[in-house]
Amino acid sequence: TDYAVSMEQAGAAALELNIFLQPTDRHRSAQELEQEYADVVRRVAEAVKIPVSVKLPMRLTNVLAVADSLLARGARGVVMFNRFFEPDIDVERMVFTPGVPYSQPTELRNVLRSAALAVRALPQLDVAVTTGVHDGEAVVKSLLAGACAVEVCTAIHRSGFEAIGRMNRYLDGWAERHGFGRIEEFRARMD
């Protein structure tokens, strides 16, 4: 919470919490881990006045129940999903090696499904989409699924910041071709 308060005092307009609890204890239930996420969110939301969003891990049993629990603890939004670096194994040397850190466009499908479900079930939460967003079409898909925001990482690493400009141009052209003047006119249309 000290960092959250410091960031608010420095002028942050909102916070995105990136929490990851490695499930290494076979005796801890999923509910216990999810409660720990909720407790972190509650403590941070109580400590600051600015909105708090939470970047959710990809492998949750019931993403809607977790999002609802976070909403009850003060979260104003969720980001779907955090893509953690995962190790690989070098079979010749028999050692762990860093895995590929970048997302693939095919990863977007699961995110779209979860985002659309969350937008419908929890309209009080702002939903952001990340993971698998590589081009303007992915941005449009995310918005059609109901995302309030779209986060981009891999595309920037691979193509530089110009990737954002290309995505924005695609979004503008798509909206114009379909007769939309504002994002609100088509956001969550694919309910």
TORLO-755922 format. One record per residue (C-alpha): residue number from 1; residue in three letters; z, x, y. Coordinates in pm, 1 decimal, always signed. Layout:
 num residu        Z        X        Y
 NUM    Ala        Z        X        Y
...
This chain:
 num residu        Z        X        Y
   1    Thr     +0.0     +0.0     +0.0
   2    Asp    +53.0   +294.4   +233.6
   3    Tyr   -318.7   +373.5   +227.8
   4    Ala   -408.4     +8.6   +287.9
   5    Val   -181.2    -10.6   +591.1
   6    Ser   -315.9   +321.1   +723.0
   7    Met   -673.5   +200.1   +685.5
   8    Glu   -591.9   -123.6   +866.1
   9    Gln   -424.0    +71.4  +1148.0
  10    Ala   -730.3   +296.8  +1170.9
  11    Gly   -945.0    -10.0  +1237.8
  12    Ala  -1073.2   -127.1   +900.4
  13    Ala  -1190.3   -489.3   +917.7
  14    Ala  -1139.7   -544.6   +543.4
  15    Leu  -1049.0   -358.0   +225.4
  16    Glu  -1213.1   -333.6   -113.3
  17    Leu   -969.8   -232.1   -384.0
  18    Asn  -1118.5    -36.4   -670.5
  19    Ile   -857.9    -60.2   -944.4
  20    Phe   -900.3    +69.6  -1296.5
  21    Leu   -628.8    +57.9  -1557.4
  22    Gln   -735.8   +238.6  -1871.7
  23    Pro   -633.5    +25.9  -2172.2
  24    Thr   -490.7   +298.4  -2396.2
  25    Asp   -180.2   +121.2  -2527.3
  26    Arg   -270.5    -96.0  -2826.1
  27    His    +52.6   -290.6  -2783.5
  28    Arg    -26.8   -406.4  -2427.5
  29    Ser   -205.1   -736.8  -2413.4
  30    Ala   -502.3   -815.3  -2193.0
  31    Gln   -276.5  -1052.1  -1999.8
  32    Glu    -33.9   -769.3  -1922.9
  33    Leu   -313.0   -549.1  -1788.0
  34    Glu   -459.3   -833.7  -1583.5
  35    Gln   -111.9   -909.9  -1445.6
  36    Glu    -87.2   -549.9  -1331.3
  37    Tyr   -416.8   -590.0  -1141.2
  38    Ala   -279.1   -907.5   -982.2
  39    Asp    +45.4   -733.1   -885.1
  40    Val   -144.5   -453.9   -707.3
  41    Val   -351.0   -709.8   -517.7
  42    Arg    -40.9   -909.8   -420.7
  43    Arg   +135.9   -600.9   -285.1
  44    Val   -166.0   -490.8    -82.0
  45    Ala   -247.5   -840.8    +49.5
  46    Glu   +114.0   -882.2   +160.7
  47    Ala   +109.2   -545.8   +338.3
  48    Val   -202.6   -603.9   +550.9
  49    Lys   -347.8   -881.2   +765.2
  50    Ile   -714.0   -799.6   +698.4
  51    Pro   -910.6   -952.9   +407.2
  52    Val   -877.4   -784.6    +68.7
  53    Ser  -1148.4   -787.0   -197.8
  54    Val  -1120.5   -644.9   -547.0
  55    Lys  -1390.2   -462.2   -739.2
  56    Leu  -1350.6   -595.9  -1091.1
  57    Pro  -1397.9   -394.7  -1406.4
  58    Met  -1692.1   -497.4  -1621.7
  59    Arg  -1506.3   -568.7  -1943.2
  60    Leu  -1276.3   -862.0  -1881.2
  61    Thr  -1213.7  -1132.1  -2136.6
  62    Asn  -1226.0  -1412.1  -1877.2
  63    Val  -1353.2  -1299.6  -1539.2
  64    Leu  -1295.8  -1644.9  -1386.7
  65    Ala   -928.6  -1651.0  -1484.8
  66    Val   -877.7  -1300.2  -1345.7
  67    Ala  -1056.3  -1388.2  -1020.0
  68    Asp   -847.5  -1704.6   -988.1
  69    Ser   -529.0  -1503.8  -1042.8
  70    Leu   -634.7  -1254.7   -774.3
  71    Leu   -713.5  -1539.9   -533.9
  72    Ala   -361.9  -1675.5   -590.2
  73    Arg   -222.6  -1330.2   -498.9
  74    Gly   -410.5  -1307.3   -169.5
  75    Ala   -755.2  -1168.5   -254.3
  76    Arg  -1033.2  -1311.9    -39.8
  77    Gly  -1318.4  -1175.8   -247.7
  78    Val  -1430.4  -1008.9   -568.2
  79    Val  -1700.3   -752.1   -631.1
  80    Met  -1886.5   -769.1   -961.1
  81    Phe  -1866.3   -510.9  -1118.3
  82    Asn  -1728.2   -161.7  -1117.4
  83    Arg  -1934.8    +66.9  -1333.1
  84    Phe  -1714.4   +350.3  -1447.3
  85    Phe  -1840.0   +690.4  -1542.7
  86    Glu  -1838.2   +703.0  -1918.6
  87    Pro  -1845.6  +1015.8  -2130.4
  88    Asp  -2107.7  +1107.9  -2383.8
  89    Ile  -2078.9  +1346.9  -2678.7
  90    Asp  -2279.8  +1662.1  -2729.2
  91    Val  -2321.7  +1649.7  -3108.3
  92    Glu  -2418.6  +2017.6  -3141.6
  93    Arg  -2123.8  +2158.2  -2949.5
  94    Met  -1895.6  +1863.8  -3044.0
  95    Val  -1757.8  +1823.7  -2692.2
  96    Phe  -1740.9  +1539.1  -2445.7
  97    Thr  -1996.6  +1560.6  -2168.1
  98    Pro  -2041.7  +1354.2  -1853.7
  99    Gly  -2250.3  +1044.0  -1914.0
 100    Val  -2525.5   +924.5  -1684.8
 101    Pro  -2343.0   +794.5  -1377.6
 102    Tyr  -2621.9   +569.0  -1252.0
 103    Ser  -2676.5   +203.1  -1322.9
 104    Gln  -2994.7    +60.6  -1471.1
 105    Pro  -3179.8   -244.2  -1334.8
 106    Thr  -3120.1   -428.5  -1663.4
 107    Glu  -2744.8   -427.9  -1596.0
 108    Leu  -2796.0   -685.2  -1319.9
 109    Arg  -2839.1   -976.8  -1563.8
 110    Asn  -2476.0   -987.8  -1672.1
 111    Val  -2361.8   -949.7  -1312.2
 112    Leu  -2579.6  -1241.8  -1196.8
 113    Arg  -2437.7  -1469.1  -1463.6
 114    Ser  -2077.6  -1385.4  -1378.2
 115    Ala  -2138.5  -1409.1  -1004.2
 116    Ala  -2301.0  -1751.7  -1031.5
 117    Leu  -2013.4  -1878.0  -1247.8
 118    Ala  -1752.4  -1744.0  -1004.8
 119    Val  -1927.1  -1886.6   -698.5
 120    Arg  -1928.6  -2227.8   -862.4
 121    Ala  -1574.8  -2217.5  -1005.4
 122    Leu  -1402.6  -2042.6   -712.9
 123    Pro  -1580.0  -2135.4   -388.7
 124    Gln  -1282.3  -2003.7   -187.5
 125    Leu  -1366.0  -1646.0   -291.3
 126    Asp  -1643.1  -1437.4   -143.7
 127    Val  -1840.5  -1283.1   -428.9
 128    Ala  -2028.5   -955.8   -391.0
 129    Val  -2274.2   -817.0   -645.6
 130    Thr  -2311.8   -453.5   -741.3
 131    Thr  -2434.2   -272.5  -1054.8
 132    Gly  -2803.2   -288.6  -1130.4
 133    Val  -2916.2   -348.3   -771.8
 134    His  -3215.8   -115.3   -739.0
 135    Asp  -3466.3   -305.1   -526.2
 136    Gly  -3525.1   -601.2   -296.8
 137    Glu  -3589.9   -838.6   -583.4
 138    Ala  -3240.5   -764.3   -718.4
 139    Val  -3097.7   -841.2   -373.8
 140    Val  -3277.0  -1177.4   -366.1
 141    Lys  -3159.5  -1258.1   -719.4
 142    Ser  -2802.1  -1174.6   -621.3
 143    Leu  -2816.3  -1399.3   -317.3
 144    Leu  -2976.4  -1681.6   -515.5
 145    Ala  -2687.5  -1650.6   -764.6
 146    Gly  -2447.4  -1701.0   -474.5
 147    Ala  -2343.5  -1353.3   -364.4
 148    Cys  -2213.2  -1325.3     -9.2
 149    Ala  -2286.3   -953.3    -13.0
 150    Val  -2480.2   -701.3   -220.2
 151    Glu  -2365.1   -341.7   -268.1
 152    Val  -2604.7    -58.5   -341.8
 153    Cys  -2526.5   +286.0   -482.7
 154    Thr  -2770.6   +423.9   -742.8
 155    Ala  -3078.5   +334.3   -536.9
 156    Ile  -2939.5   +533.9   -244.9
 157    His  -2858.5   +832.4   -466.7
 158    Arg  -3209.6   +829.6   -610.1
 159    Ser  -3417.0   +737.2   -303.4
 160    Gly  -3196.8   +803.3     -2.2
 161    Phe  -3091.6   +551.9   +259.2
 162    Glu  -3450.8   +434.5   +299.1
 163    Ala  -3384.7   +227.5    -14.1
 164    Ile  -3183.2    -10.4   +203.3
 165    Gly  -3472.5    -49.3   +446.5
 166    Arg  -3711.2   -130.1   +160.9
 167    Met  -3466.4   -386.4    +23.4
 168    Asn  -3428.3   -550.7   +363.7
 169    Arg  -3806.3   -564.2   +414.4
 170    Tyr  -3850.0   -723.6    +71.2
 171    Leu  -3577.4   -978.0   +148.2
 172    Asp  -3735.8  -1065.4   +484.5
 173    Gly  -4084.7  -1099.9   +332.3
 174    Trp  -3959.4  -1307.7    +40.3
 175    Ala  -3764.3  -1541.8   +270.3
 176    Glu  -4066.3  -1583.1   +498.0
 177    Arg  -4301.1  -1657.5   +203.7
 178    His  -4062.2  -1929.2    +86.9
 179    Gly  -3999.5  -2077.9   +431.3
 180    Phe  -3637.4  -1969.5   +473.1
 181    Gly  -3513.6  -1866.8   +815.6
 182    Arg  -3157.9  -1777.5   +712.8
 183    Ile  -2986.0  -1652.0   +398.0
 184    Glu  -2756.6  -1956.1   +397.9
 185    Glu  -3063.4  -2174.7   +330.2
 186    Phe  -3112.3  -2023.3    -16.8
 187    Arg  -2784.6  -1852.3   -106.4
 188    Ala  -2642.8  -2000.4   -431.2
 189    Arg  -2955.2  -2209.5   -481.0
 190    Met  -2963.5  -2107.2   -847.7
 191    Asp  -2640.8  -2289.2   -930.6
